[in-house]
Amino acid sequence: MVSTLYFIQLIAFYLWQVTSTSHKRSVVTGFAAYANRNKARTRLVGGLLLGAALAGFITHWGIASGIIGFVVGLMGVGCLSVVIDPFNYLRRQSVAAIYGCCVLLEMTI
């Protein structure tokens, strides 16, 4: 459950990162190109995903712990996204592998 919430945060942060004016990489094809063409819609979806993640954290851990977990997770996925994005590691296969490993760790621990 927590891995899924952090994964939702990662997707939402990446959507906001791609549509930012300071994002320097120009993308011609794929999902990032669609996000650049439809910035308002992409940011709305990113905001809704962040709201859903916040609601999930609050229902899972309570109000104060949920908000703190959300902020800490947002800092974590933000750092991960900013560091990994220039190396072009954020593809479907690599993100799915990272998410799968995190879910397996969450289930076994």
GILINQUI-V232409 format. One record per run of one state. SS is the DSSP state (alpha for helix, beta for strand, coil for the rest). FROM is the first residue (numbers start at 1). TO is the last residue. Records with the same first field share a line. If there is no record, write none. Layout:
# GILINQUI-V232409
SS->FROM-TO, FROM-TO
This chain:
# GILINQUI-V232409
coil->1-1, 19-30, 38-38, 62-62, 86-91, 109-109
alpha->2-18, 31-37, 39-61, 63-85, 92-108
